[in-house]
């Protein structure tokens, strides 16, 4: 009963603000405010507010939300462990070749190390080329 009264008061206040806005010749804003103001009354008329009020004060409903949260945590935890173990494989593929996949994962950090070394070797050559281009541009402008 209180929830319906509050929703009605909010709608009445919103419609009053819409009228004032329309009086100021801002009709598009007034229409938008009126639309927002009618939502609480619509929710009361459909019974959603009463259902939400009954649910909010129900210990059984809160226990149900707790069970849903626990289920979500289990799903998220198993997904995280599954991703950590076997990237994009199924549980059977991850279990049978879990050690095989761990080995490439162990060599993967070793493979970027030579690549970084090669990249360092290439950078001075490419940066030298870049600086020669910059020097040519500066000489062209007499700097």
N, CA, C and O atoms as a GROMACS GRO file, in nm:
protein
  572
    1UNK      N    1   0.082  -0.119   0.000
    1UNK     CA    2   0.000   0.000   0.000
    1UNK      C    3   0.087   0.126   0.000
    1UNK      O    4   0.058   0.222  -0.072
    2UNK      N    5   0.192   0.125   0.080
    2UNK     CA    6   0.280   0.241   0.085
    2UNK      C    7   0.355   0.256  -0.047
    2UNK      O    8   0.375   0.368  -0.095
    3UNK      N    9   0.398   0.144  -0.105
    3UNK     CA   10   0.471   0.150  -0.231
    3UNK      C   11   0.386   0.212  -0.340
    3UNK      O   12   0.436   0.291  -0.420
    4UNK      N   13   0.257   0.177  -0.346
    4UNK     CA   14   0.168   0.233  -0.446
    4UNK      C   15   0.150   0.383  -0.426
    4UNK      O   16   0.143   0.459  -0.522
    5UNK      N   17   0.141   0.425  -0.301
    5UNK     CA   18   0.125   0.567  -0.271
    5UNK      C   19   0.249   0.646  -0.311
    5UNK      O   20   0.238   0.755  -0.368
    6UNK      N   21   0.366   0.591  -0.281
    6UNK     CA   22   0.491   0.659  -0.316
    6UNK      C   23   0.503   0.670  -0.469
    6UNK      O   24   0.542   0.774  -0.521
    7UNK      N   25   0.470   0.562  -0.539
    7UNK     CA   26   0.477   0.565  -0.685
    7UNK      C   27   0.381   0.668  -0.743
    7UNK      O   28   0.414   0.738  -0.839
    8UNK      N   29   0.264   0.678  -0.686
    8UNK     CA   30   0.166   0.776  -0.734
    8UNK      C   31   0.215   0.918  -0.709
    8UNK      O   32   0.198   1.006  -0.793
    9UNK      N   33   0.275   0.941  -0.593
    9UNK     CA   34   0.327   1.074  -0.561
    9UNK      C   35   0.443   1.111  -0.654
    9UNK      O   36   0.453   1.225  -0.699
   10UNK      N   37   0.529   1.015  -0.682
   10UNK     CA   38   0.641   1.041  -0.773
   10UNK      C   39   0.588   1.074  -0.913
   10UNK      O   40   0.640   1.165  -0.979
   11UNK      N   41   0.488   1.002  -0.957
   11UNK     CA   42   0.430   1.029  -1.089
   11UNK      C   43   0.364   1.166  -1.094
   11UNK      O   44   0.378   1.239  -1.192
   12UNK      N   45   0.293   1.202  -0.988
   12UNK     CA   46   0.227   1.333  -0.985
   12UNK      C   47   0.331   1.444  -0.988
   12UNK      O   48   0.314   1.544  -1.058
   13UNK      N   49   0.439   1.428  -0.912
   13UNK     CA   50   0.545   1.529  -0.912
   13UNK      C   51   0.610   1.538  -1.050
   13UNK      O   52   0.638   1.648  -1.098
   14UNK      N   53   0.633   1.426  -1.111
   14UNK     CA   54   0.694   1.426  -1.245
   14UNK      C   55   0.605   1.492  -1.348
   14UNK      O   56   0.653   1.566  -1.434
   15UNK      N   57   0.476   1.465  -1.340
   15UNK     CA   58   0.384   1.530  -1.434
   15UNK      C   59   0.377   1.680  -1.410
   15UNK      O   60   0.363   1.758  -1.505
   16UNK      N   61   0.387   1.723  -1.284
   16UNK     CA   62   0.391   1.866  -1.254
   16UNK      C   63   0.515   1.932  -1.314
   16UNK      O   64   0.508   2.042  -1.368
   17UNK      N   65   0.628   1.863  -1.303
   17UNK     CA   66   0.751   1.917  -1.362
   17UNK      C   67   0.738   1.921  -1.514
   17UNK      O   68   0.788   2.014  -1.578
   18UNK      N   69   0.671   1.823  -1.572
   18UNK     CA   70   0.650   1.822  -1.717
   18UNK      C   71   0.564   1.940  -1.761
   18UNK      O   72   0.589   2.001  -1.865
   19UNK      N   73   0.462   1.972  -1.682
   19UNK     CA   74   0.376   2.087  -1.715
   19UNK      C   75   0.456   2.216  -1.710
   19UNK      O   76   0.443   2.300  -1.800
   20UNK      N   77   0.538   2.233  -1.608
   20UNK     CA   78   0.620   2.355  -1.596
   20UNK      C   79   0.718   2.363  -1.713
   20UNK      O   80   0.742   2.471  -1.768
   21UNK      N   81   0.774   2.250  -1.751
   21UNK     CA   82   0.868   2.247  -1.863
   21UNK      C   83   0.796   2.282  -1.993
   21UNK      O   84   0.851   2.355  -2.076
   22UNK      N   85   0.676   2.231  -2.012
   22UNK     CA   86   0.600   2.264  -2.132
   22UNK      C   87   0.561   2.411  -2.134
   22UNK      O   88   0.558   2.473  -2.241
   23UNK      N   89   0.532   2.470  -2.017
   23UNK     CA   90   0.501   2.612  -2.008
   23UNK      C   91   0.618   2.696  -2.055
   23UNK      O   92   0.599   2.806  -2.107
   24UNK      N   93   0.739   2.646  -2.036
   24UNK     CA   94   0.860   2.718  -2.080
   24UNK      C   95   0.892   2.693  -2.227
   24UNK      O   96   1.000   2.728  -2.274
   25UNK      N   97   0.800   2.631  -2.298
   25UNK     CA   98   0.812   2.604  -2.441
   25UNK      C   99   0.924   2.505  -2.474
   25UNK      O  100   0.987   2.514  -2.579
   26UNK      N  101   0.947   2.410  -2.383
   26UNK     CA  102   1.043   2.303  -2.409
   26UNK      C  103   0.962   2.174  -2.417
   26UNK      O  104   0.965   2.091  -2.326
   27UNK      N  105   0.890   2.158  -2.528
   27UNK     CA  106   0.792   2.052  -2.541
   27UNK      C  107   0.856   1.913  -2.550
   27UNK      O  108   0.802   1.817  -2.497
   28UNK      N  109   0.969   1.902  -2.617
   28UNK     CA  110   1.035   1.773  -2.628
   28UNK      C  111   1.080   1.723  -2.490
   28UNK      O  112   1.061   1.606  -2.457
   29UNK      N  113   1.139   1.811  -2.412
   29UNK     CA  114   1.180   1.773  -2.276
   29UNK      C  115   1.059   1.743  -2.190
   29UNK      O  116   1.063   1.651  -2.108
   30UNK      N  117   0.953   1.819  -2.207
   30UNK     CA  118   0.831   1.796  -2.128
   30UNK      C  119   0.770   1.660  -2.160
   30UNK      O  120   0.723   1.591  -2.069
   31UNK      N  121   0.771   1.622  -2.287
   31UNK     CA  122   0.718   1.491  -2.324
   31UNK      C  123   0.803   1.378  -2.265
   31UNK      O  124   0.750   1.276  -2.220
   32UNK      N  125   0.932   1.396  -2.266
   32UNK     CA  126   1.022   1.295  -2.210
   32UNK      C  127   1.002   1.283  -2.059
   32UNK      O  128   0.998   1.172  -2.007
   33UNK      N  129   0.988   1.394  -1.989
   33UNK     CA  130   0.965   1.392  -1.845
   33UNK      C  131   0.832   1.326  -1.813
   33UNK      O  132   0.821   1.250  -1.717
   34UNK      N  133   0.730   1.357  -1.894
   34UNK     CA  134   0.598   1.296  -1.872
   34UNK      C  135   0.605   1.144  -1.892
   34UNK      O  136   0.541   1.069  -1.818
   35UNK      N  137   0.683   1.100  -1.990
   35UNK     CA  138   0.697   0.956  -2.013
   35UNK      C  139   0.761   0.889  -1.892
   35UNK      O  140   0.715   0.784  -1.846
   36UNK      N  141   0.866   0.949  -1.840
   36UNK     CA  142   0.931   0.894  -1.719
   36UNK      C  143   0.836   0.896  -1.600
   36UNK      O  144   0.836   0.804  -1.517
   37UNK      N  145   0.754   1.000  -1.590
   37UNK     CA  146   0.663   1.014  -1.477
   37UNK      C  147   0.552   0.910  -1.481
   37UNK      O  148   0.499   0.873  -1.376
   38UNK      N  149   0.515   0.862  -1.597
   38UNK     CA  150   0.407   0.765  -1.608
   38UNK      C  151   0.452   0.621  -1.580
   38UNK      O  152   0.368   0.534  -1.560
   39UNK      N  153   0.582   0.596  -1.579
   39UNK     CA  154   0.633   0.460  -1.555
   39UNK      C  155   0.593   0.407  -1.418
   39UNK      O  156   0.544   0.294  -1.412
   40UNK      N  157   0.611   0.481  -1.308
   40UNK     CA  158   0.572   0.424  -1.178
   40UNK      C  159   0.423   0.389  -1.169
   40UNK      O  160   0.388   0.288  -1.109
   41UNK      N  161   0.336   0.472  -1.227
   41UNK     CA  162   0.193   0.442  -1.223
   41UNK      C  163   0.165   0.316  -1.304
   41UNK      O  164   0.084   0.232  -1.262
   42UNK      N  165   0.231   0.301  -1.417
   42UNK     CA  166   0.214   0.181  -1.498
   42UNK      C  167   0.259   0.056  -1.423
   42UNK      O  168   0.195  -0.048  -1.432
   43UNK      N  169   0.367   0.067  -1.350
   43UNK     CA  170   0.414  -0.047  -1.271
   43UNK      C  171   0.317  -0.083  -1.160
   43UNK      O  172   0.296  -0.201  -1.130
   44UNK      N  173   0.258   0.019  -1.099
   44UNK     CA  174   0.158  -0.008  -0.994
   44UNK      C  175   0.036  -0.075  -1.055
   44UNK      O  176  -0.016  -0.171  -0.998
   45UNK      N  177  -0.008  -0.028  -1.169
   45UNK     CA  178  -0.129  -0.081  -1.230
   45UNK      C  179  -0.111  -0.225  -1.279
   45UNK      O  180  -0.207  -0.302  -1.282
   46UNK      N  181   0.011  -0.262  -1.318
   46UNK     CA  182   0.034  -0.399  -1.363
   46UNK      C  183   0.058  -0.495  -1.248
   46UNK      O  184   0.057  -0.616  -1.269
   47UNK      N  185   0.080  -0.444  -1.129
   47UNK     CA  186   0.102  -0.531  -1.014
   47UNK      C  187   0.247  -0.562  -0.986
   47UNK      O  188   0.278  -0.638  -0.894
   48UNK      N  189   0.335  -0.504  -1.063
   48UNK     CA  190   0.478  -0.531  -1.044
   48UNK      C  191   0.525  -0.477  -0.910
   48UNK      O  192   0.605  -0.542  -0.842
   49UNK      N  193   0.476  -0.360  -0.871
   49UNK     CA  194   0.520  -0.300  -0.745
   49UNK      C  195   0.478  -0.386  -0.627
   49UNK      O  196   0.556  -0.406  -0.534
   50UNK      N  197   0.356  -0.437  -0.630
   50UNK     CA  198   0.310  -0.524  -0.522
   50UNK      C  199   0.392  -0.652  -0.515
   50UNK      O  200   0.427  -0.699  -0.407
   51UNK      N  201   0.420  -0.708  -0.632
   51UNK     CA  202   0.501  -0.830  -0.636
   51UNK      C  203   0.641  -0.804  -0.582
   51UNK      O  204   0.695  -0.885  -0.506
   52UNK      N  205   0.701  -0.691  -0.621
   52UNK     CA  206   0.834  -0.658  -0.572
   52UNK      C  207   0.834  -0.633  -0.422
   52UNK      O  208   0.927  -0.672  -0.352
   53UNK      N  209   0.729  -0.568  -0.372
   53UNK     CA  210   0.721  -0.543  -0.228
   53UNK      C  211   0.707  -0.674  -0.152
   53UNK      O  212   0.769  -0.692  -0.047
   54UNK      N  213   0.627  -0.766  -0.204
   54UNK     CA  214   0.614  -0.897  -0.139
   54UNK      C  215   0.745  -0.973  -0.143
   54UNK      O  216   0.780  -1.043  -0.047
   55UNK      N  217   0.818  -0.961  -0.252
   55UNK     CA  218   0.945  -1.032  -0.266
   55UNK      C  219   1.052  -0.970  -0.178
   55UNK      O  220   1.134  -1.042  -0.120
   56UNK      N  221   1.053  -0.839  -0.167
   56UNK     CA  222   1.157  -0.771  -0.090
   56UNK      C  223   1.150  -0.805   0.058
   56UNK      O  224   1.253  -0.806   0.125
   57UNK      N  225   1.032  -0.831   0.108
   57UNK     CA  226   1.018  -0.858   0.250
   57UNK      C  227   1.000  -1.007   0.280
   57UNK      O  228   0.956  -1.043   0.390
   58UNK      N  229   1.031  -1.092   0.186
   58UNK     CA  230   1.015  -1.236   0.204
   58UNK      C  231   1.151  -1.301   0.232
   58UNK      O  232   1.240  -1.292   0.148
   59UNK      N  233   1.168  -1.365   0.347
   59UNK     CA  234   1.294  -1.434   0.375
   59UNK      C  235   1.322  -1.547   0.277
   59UNK      O  236   1.438  -1.575   0.246
   60UNK      N  237   1.218  -1.612   0.229
   60UNK     CA  238   1.237  -1.720   0.131
   60UNK      C  239   1.295  -1.664   0.001
   60UNK      O  240   1.381  -1.727  -0.061
   61UNK      N  241   1.247  -1.548  -0.040
   61UNK     CA  242   1.299  -1.487  -0.162
   61UNK      C  243   1.446  -1.451  -0.146
   61UNK      O  244   1.526  -1.474  -0.237
   62UNK      N  245   1.484  -1.396  -0.030
   62UNK     CA  246   1.624  -1.361  -0.009
   62UNK      C  247   1.712  -1.486  -0.003
   62UNK      O  248   1.826  -1.484  -0.051
   63UNK      N  249   1.660  -1.594   0.054
   63UNK     CA  250   1.735  -1.719   0.053
   63UNK      C  251   1.753  -1.768  -0.092
   63UNK      O  252   1.858  -1.821  -0.127
   64UNK      N  253   1.649  -1.751  -0.173
   64UNK     CA  254   1.659  -1.788  -0.314
   64UNK      C  255   1.763  -1.705  -0.387
   64UNK      O  256   1.838  -1.757  -0.469
   65UNK      N  257   1.769  -1.575  -0.356
   65UNK     CA  258   1.873  -1.491  -0.416
   65UNK      C  259   2.012  -1.538  -0.372
   65UNK      O  260   2.106  -1.535  -0.452
   66UNK      N  261   2.024  -1.580  -0.247
   66UNK     CA  262   2.152  -1.632  -0.200
   66UNK      C  263   2.192  -1.759  -0.272
   66UNK      O  264   2.309  -1.777  -0.307
   67UNK      N  265   2.095  -1.848  -0.296
   67UNK     CA  266   2.125  -1.971  -0.370
   67UNK      C  267   2.164  -1.938  -0.514
   67UNK      O  268   2.257  -2.000  -0.567
   68UNK      N  269   2.096  -1.843  -0.577
   68UNK     CA  270   2.134  -1.802  -0.712
   68UNK      C  271   2.274  -1.742  -0.716
   68UNK      O  272   2.350  -1.768  -0.810
   69UNK      N  273   2.308  -1.662  -0.615
   69UNK     CA  274   2.443  -1.605  -0.609
   69UNK      C  275   2.548  -1.714  -0.592
   69UNK      O  276   2.654  -1.708  -0.655
   70UNK      N  277   2.521  -1.814  -0.509
   70UNK     CA  278   2.615  -1.924  -0.492
   70UNK      C  279   2.632  -2.001  -0.623
   70UNK      O  280   2.743  -2.040  -0.658
   71UNK      N  281   2.522  -2.023  -0.694
   71UNK     CA  282   2.531  -2.093  -0.823
   71UNK      C  283   2.614  -2.012  -0.922
   71UNK      O  284   2.695  -2.068  -0.995
   72UNK      N  285   2.593  -1.881  -0.924
   72UNK     CA  286   2.669  -1.797  -1.015
   72UNK      C  287   2.818  -1.801  -0.982
   72UNK      O  288   2.902  -1.808  -1.071
   73UNK      N  289   2.850  -1.796  -0.851
   73UNK     CA  290   2.991  -1.805  -0.811
   73UNK      C  291   3.054  -1.937  -0.851
   73UNK      O  292   3.170  -1.942  -0.892
   74UNK      N  293   2.977  -2.045  -0.840
   74UNK     CA  294   3.029  -2.176  -0.883
   74UNK      C  295   3.054  -2.178  -1.034
   74UNK      O  296   3.158  -2.226  -1.079
   75UNK      N  297   2.960  -2.126  -1.111
   75UNK     CA  298   2.980  -2.120  -1.256
   75UNK      C  299   3.103  -2.036  -1.291
   75UNK      O  300   3.186  -2.078  -1.371
   76UNK      N  301   3.115  -1.919  -1.230
   76UNK     CA  302   3.227  -1.831  -1.261
   76UNK      C  303   3.360  -1.894  -1.218
   76UNK      O  304   3.460  -1.884  -1.289
   77UNK      N  305   3.360  -1.958  -1.102
   77UNK     CA  306   3.483  -2.022  -1.055
   77UNK      C  307   3.526  -2.137  -1.144
   77UNK      O  308   3.645  -2.151  -1.174
   78UNK      N  309   3.431  -2.219  -1.186
   78UNK     CA  310   3.469  -2.330  -1.272
   78UNK      C  311   3.514  -2.281  -1.408
   78UNK      O  312   3.603  -2.341  -1.469
   79UNK      N  313   3.455  -2.173  -1.459
   79UNK     CA  314   3.501  -2.117  -1.586
   79UNK      C  315   3.643  -2.065  -1.575
   79UNK      O  316   3.725  -2.083  -1.665
   80UNK      N  317   3.673  -2.000  -1.464
   80UNK     CA  318   3.808  -1.946  -1.446
   80UNK      C  319   3.911  -2.059  -1.438
   80UNK      O  320   4.017  -2.050  -1.499
   81UNK      N  321   3.879  -2.164  -1.363
   81UNK     CA  322   3.971  -2.277  -1.353
   81UNK      C  323   3.985  -2.346  -1.488
   81UNK      O  324   4.095  -2.386  -1.526
   82UNK      N  325   3.875  -2.360  -1.560
   82UNK     CA  326   3.878  -2.424  -1.691
   82UNK      C  327   3.965  -2.345  -1.788
   82UNK      O  328   4.043  -2.404  -1.863
   83UNK      N  329   3.953  -2.213  -1.788
   83UNK     CA  330   4.035  -2.130  -1.876
   83UNK      C  331   4.182  -2.139  -1.839
   83UNK      O  332   4.269  -2.142  -1.926
   84UNK      N  333   4.207  -2.145  -1.710
   84UNK     CA  334   4.345  -2.150  -1.665
   84UNK      C  335   4.411  -2.282  -1.704
   84UNK      O  336   4.528  -2.285  -1.741
   85UNK      N  337   4.335  -2.391  -1.696
   85UNK     CA  338   4.389  -2.523  -1.728
   85UNK      C  339   4.407  -2.545  -1.877
   85UNK      O  340   4.514  -2.588  -1.922
   86UNK      N  341   4.303  -2.514  -1.954
   86UNK     CA  342   4.307  -2.559  -2.093
   86UNK      C  343   4.253  -2.458  -2.191
   86UNK      O  344   4.178  -2.496  -2.281
   87UNK      N  345   4.285  -2.337  -2.181
   87UNK     CA  346   4.247  -2.235  -2.278
   87UNK      C  347   4.109  -2.251  -2.338
   87UNK      O  348   4.012  -2.198  -2.282
   88UNK      N  349   4.097  -2.323  -2.449
   88UNK     CA  350   3.968  -2.335  -2.517
   88UNK      C  351   3.929  -2.481  -2.540
   88UNK      O  352   3.852  -2.509  -2.631
   89UNK      N  353   3.979  -2.574  -2.460
   89UNK     CA  354   3.948  -2.715  -2.478
   89UNK      C  355   3.834  -2.758  -2.389
   89UNK      O  356   3.792  -2.686  -2.299
   90UNK      N  357   3.784  -2.879  -2.416
   90UNK     CA  358   3.678  -2.934  -2.331
   90UNK      C  359   3.741  -2.995  -2.208
   90UNK      O  360   3.863  -3.004  -2.197
   91UNK      N  361   3.656  -3.038  -2.113
   91UNK     CA  362   3.710  -3.097  -1.990
   91UNK      C  363   3.787  -3.225  -2.019
   91UNK      O  364   3.891  -3.247  -1.958
   92UNK      N  365   3.740  -3.310  -2.112
   92UNK     CA  366   3.810  -3.434  -2.143
   92UNK      C  367   3.942  -3.403  -2.212
   92UNK      O  368   4.043  -3.465  -2.181
   93UNK      N  369   3.942  -3.310  -2.306
   93UNK     CA  370   4.065  -3.272  -2.375
   93UNK      C  371   4.165  -3.211  -2.279
   93UNK      O  372   4.285  -3.235  -2.290
   94UNK      N  373   4.116  -3.133  -2.185
   94UNK     CA  374   4.205  -3.070  -2.088
   94UNK      C  375   4.263  -3.172  -1.992
   94UNK      O  376   4.377  -3.158  -1.950
   95UNK      N  377   4.185  -3.277  -1.957
   95UNK     CA  378   4.234  -3.376  -1.863
   95UNK      C  379   4.334  -3.470  -1.930
   95UNK      O  380   4.434  -3.506  -1.868
   96UNK      N  381   4.309  -3.508  -2.054
   96UNK     CA  382   4.398  -3.603  -2.118
   96UNK      C  383   4.525  -3.537  -2.168
   96UNK      O  384   4.631  -3.598  -2.167
   97UNK      N  385   4.516  -3.413  -2.211
   97UNK     CA  386   4.636  -3.349  -2.261
   97UNK      C  387   4.674  -3.230  -2.174
   97UNK      O  388   4.738  -3.136  -2.221
   98UNK      N  389   4.635  -3.234  -2.049
   98UNK     CA  390   4.667  -3.123  -1.959
   98UNK      C  391   4.816  -3.104  -1.944
   98UNK      O  392   4.864  -2.991  -1.941
   99UNK      N  393   4.891  -3.216  -1.934
   99UNK     CA  394   5.036  -3.201  -1.922
   99UNK      C  395   5.096  -3.156  -2.054
   99UNK      O  396   5.194  -3.082  -2.055
  100UNK      N  397   5.037  -3.200  -2.164
  100UNK     CA  398   5.087  -3.157  -2.294
  100UNK      C  399   5.065  -3.009  -2.315
  100UNK      O  400   5.148  -2.942  -2.378
  101UNK      N  401   4.957  -2.957  -2.264
  101UNK     CA  402   4.932  -2.815  -2.280
  101UNK      C  403   5.013  -2.733  -2.182
  101UNK      O  404   5.042  -2.616  -2.207
  102UNK      N  405   5.049  -2.793  -2.072
  102UNK     CA  406   5.130  -2.718  -1.975
  102UNK      C  407   5.270  -2.697  -2.030
  102UNK      O  408   5.332  -2.594  -2.002
  103UNK      N  409   5.320  -2.792  -2.106
  103UNK     CA  410   5.455  -2.777  -2.160
  103UNK      C  411   5.466  -2.663  -2.260
  103UNK      O  412   5.560  -2.584  -2.252
  104UNK      N  413   5.371  -2.652  -2.356
  104UNK     CA  414   5.383  -2.535  -2.444
  104UNK      C  415   5.364  -2.406  -2.368
  104UNK      O  416   5.424  -2.304  -2.403
  105UNK      N  417   5.282  -2.407  -2.263
  105UNK     CA  418   5.266  -2.287  -2.182
  105UNK      C  419   5.396  -2.251  -2.113
  105UNK      O  420   5.427  -2.133  -2.093
  106UNK      N  421   5.475  -2.356  -2.075
  106UNK     CA  422   5.602  -2.330  -2.010
  106UNK      C  423   5.704  -2.278  -2.110
  106UNK      O  424   5.789  -2.196  -2.076
  107UNK      N  425   5.696  -2.326  -2.235
  107UNK     CA  426   5.792  -2.278  -2.334
  107UNK      C  427   5.751  -2.145  -2.394
  107UNK      O  428   5.834  -2.074  -2.450
  108UNK      N  429   5.623  -2.111  -2.381
  108UNK     CA  430   5.577  -1.985  -2.438
  108UNK      C  431   5.648  -1.865  -2.376
  108UNK      O  432   5.685  -1.774  -2.450
  109UNK      N  433   5.671  -1.860  -2.242
  109UNK     CA  434   5.746  -1.746  -2.191
  109UNK      C  435   5.890  -1.745  -2.238
  109UNK      O  436   5.952  -1.639  -2.246
  110UNK      N  437   5.946  -1.864  -2.270
  110UNK     CA  438   6.083  -1.867  -2.318
  110UNK      C  439   6.092  -1.815  -2.461
  110UNK      O  440   6.191  -1.754  -2.499
  111UNK      N  441   5.989  -1.840  -2.542
  111UNK     CA  442   5.993  -1.799  -2.682
  111UNK      C  443   5.992  -1.647  -2.699
  111UNK      O  444   6.058  -1.598  -2.790
  112UNK      N  445   5.919  -1.569  -2.616
  112UNK     CA  446   5.928  -1.425  -2.636
  112UNK      C  447   6.064  -1.367  -2.599
  112UNK      O  448   6.101  -1.260  -2.649
  113UNK      N  449   6.140  -1.435  -2.513
  113UNK     CA  450   6.269  -1.380  -2.475
  113UNK      C  451   6.362  -1.366  -2.596
  113UNK      O  452   6.420  -1.259  -2.614
  114UNK      N  453   6.378  -1.469  -2.682
  114UNK     CA  454   6.459  -1.447  -2.801
  114UNK      C  455   6.397  -1.344  -2.894
  114UNK      O  456   6.468  -1.268  -2.960
  115UNK      N  457   6.265  -1.340  -2.899
  115UNK     CA  458   6.200  -1.243  -2.986
  115UNK      C  459   6.231  -1.102  -2.938
  115UNK      O  460   6.251  -1.011  -3.018
  116UNK      N  461   6.236  -1.084  -2.805
  116UNK     CA  462   6.271  -0.952  -2.754
  116UNK      C  463   6.415  -0.919  -2.788
  116UNK      O  464   6.448  -0.805  -2.823
  117UNK      N  465   6.500  -1.018  -2.778
  117UNK     CA  466   6.640  -0.997  -2.814
  117UNK      C  467   6.654  -0.961  -2.961
  117UNK      O  468   6.731  -0.873  -2.997
  118UNK      N  469   6.578  -1.030  -3.046
  118UNK     CA  470   6.582  -0.999  -3.187
  118UNK      C  471   6.524  -0.861  -3.213
  118UNK      O  472   6.572  -0.785  -3.297
  119UNK      N  473   6.420  -0.830  -3.139
  119UNK     CA  474   6.358  -0.699  -3.155
  119UNK      C  475   6.453  -0.588  -3.117
  119UNK      O  476   6.454  -0.483  -3.179
  120UNK      N  477   6.534  -0.612  -3.014
  120UNK     CA  478   6.630  -0.510  -2.974
  120UNK      C  479   6.736  -0.494  -3.080
  120UNK      O  480   6.785  -0.385  -3.107
  121UNK      N  481   6.771  -0.607  -3.141
  121UNK     CA  482   6.870  -0.600  -3.248
  121UNK      C  483   6.816  -0.525  -3.368
  121UNK      O  484   6.892  -0.457  -3.437
  122UNK      N  485   6.691  -0.536  -3.393
  122UNK     CA  486   6.630  -0.468  -3.508
  122UNK      C  487   6.601  -0.322  -3.480
  122UNK      O  488   6.604  -0.240  -3.571
  123UNK      N  489   6.572  -0.290  -3.357
  123UNK     CA  490   6.531  -0.153  -3.327
  123UNK      C  491   6.638  -0.049  -3.359
  123UNK      O  492   6.605   0.053  -3.419
  124UNK      N  493   6.763  -0.072  -3.323
  124UNK     CA  494   6.860   0.032  -3.358
  124UNK      C  495   6.870   0.053  -3.507
  124UNK      O  496   6.889   0.165  -3.553
  125UNK      N  497   6.859  -0.057  -3.585
  125UNK     CA  498   6.868  -0.041  -3.730
  125UNK      C  499   6.748   0.038  -3.781
  125UNK      O  500   6.764   0.129  -3.862
  126UNK      N  501   6.627   0.003  -3.734
  126UNK     CA  502   6.510   0.074  -3.781
  126UNK      C  503   6.505   0.215  -3.724
  126UNK      O  504   6.464   0.309  -3.793
  127UNK      N  505   6.548   0.232  -3.599
  127UNK     CA  506   6.548   0.367  -3.543
  127UNK      C  507   6.656   0.451  -3.610
  127UNK      O  508   6.640   0.573  -3.622
  128UNK      N  509   6.764   0.388  -3.652
  128UNK     CA  510   6.866   0.462  -3.727
  128UNK      C  511   6.810   0.509  -3.859
  128UNK      O  512   6.837   0.622  -3.902
  129UNK      N  513   6.733   0.423  -3.924
  129UNK     CA  514   6.668   0.462  -4.049
  129UNK      C  515   6.571   0.577  -4.023
  129UNK      O  516   6.562   0.671  -4.102
  130UNK      N  517   6.498   0.567  -3.912
  130UNK     CA  518   6.404   0.672  -3.879
  130UNK      C  519   6.476   0.804  -3.855
  130UNK      O  520   6.431   0.910  -3.899
  131UNK      N  521   6.589   0.798  -3.786
  131UNK     CA  522   6.663   0.920  -3.759
  131UNK      C  523   6.724   0.975  -3.887
  131UNK      O  524   6.736   1.097  -3.903
  132UNK      N  525   6.763   0.887  -3.979
  132UNK     CA  526   6.817   0.938  -4.105
  132UNK      C  527   6.708   1.009  -4.184
  132UNK      O  528   6.734   1.110  -4.249
  133UNK      N  529   6.585   0.958  -4.177
  133UNK     CA  530   6.474   1.027  -4.242
  133UNK      C  531   6.449   1.162  -4.178
  133UNK      O  532   6.424   1.262  -4.246
  134UNK      N  533   6.456   1.164  -4.046
  134UNK     CA  534   6.435   1.290  -3.974
  134UNK      C  535   6.547   1.389  -4.007
  134UNK      O  536   6.522   1.508  -4.028
  135UNK      N  537   6.671   1.338  -4.011
  135UNK     CA  538   6.783   1.426  -4.047
  135UNK      C  539   6.766   1.482  -4.186
  135UNK      O  540   6.797   1.599  -4.210
  136UNK      N  541   6.718   1.400  -4.279
  136UNK     CA  542   6.698   1.447  -4.416
  136UNK      C  543   6.592   1.556  -4.420
  136UNK      O  544   6.606   1.654  -4.492
  137UNK      N  545   6.487   1.540  -4.342
  137UNK     CA  546   6.381   1.642  -4.338
  137UNK      C  547   6.434   1.770  -4.278
  137UNK      O  548   6.407   1.879  -4.329
  138UNK      N  549   6.511   1.757  -4.169
  138UNK     CA  550   6.568   1.877  -4.107
  138UNK      C  551   6.664   1.949  -4.201
  138UNK      O  552   6.662   2.071  -4.209
  139UNK      N  553   6.748   1.874  -4.274
  139UNK     CA  554   6.841   1.935  -4.370
  139UNK      C  555   6.766   2.003  -4.481
  139UNK      O  556   6.806   2.109  -4.529
  140UNK      N  557   6.654   1.942  -4.523
  140UNK     CA  558   6.573   2.000  -4.631
  140UNK      C  559   6.520   2.138  -4.591
  140UNK      O  560   6.510   2.228  -4.675
  141UNK      N  561   6.486   2.152  -4.461
  141UNK     CA  562   6.433   2.281  -4.413
  141UNK      C  563   6.543   2.372  -4.360
  141UNK      O  564   6.515   2.480  -4.310
  142UNK      N  565   6.668   2.327  -4.372
  142UNK     CA  566   6.779   2.412  -4.332
  142UNK      C  567   6.800   2.420  -4.183
  142UNK      O  568   6.850   2.520  -4.132
  143UNK      N  569   6.763   2.316  -4.113
  143UNK     CA  570   6.781   2.318  -3.967
  143UNK      C  571   6.897   2.230  -3.931
  143UNK      O  572   6.930   2.217  -3.814
   0.00000   0.00000   0.00000
